[in-house]
Amino acid sequence: MNHVLVAVAIQLLFAPFSWWLGAVFAIGYYLGRETAQAEYRVIQEVYGGKRANMPWWGGFQRRAWNTKSILDWALPSIAVIIVALLALVLK
């Protein structure tokens, strides 16, 4: 739930310019955050704890992601898209 609130707060920072711009920044923030965590997870689990052993695309491997990390990206993304759509409809 905190991720959703932070994502909407990021979106609100950009609201004077564009709700969609805010949505893009919030989605990008959480995609980057969760990808970094996925990289650390796969480095520990698969590549012997050494970043040098992991290919550049290691953080995008399916085995690097778990249900929690997918939800930690998807739920804030869905929330900011809904807020942007509501702002468009209520305009």
Secondary structure, DSSP 4 states (H G I P E B T S, - for coil): -HHHHHHHHHHHHHTTT-HHHHHHHHHHHHHHHHHHHHHHHHHHHTSTT-GGGS-TTGGGSGGG--HHHHHHHHHHHHHHHHHHHHHHHH-
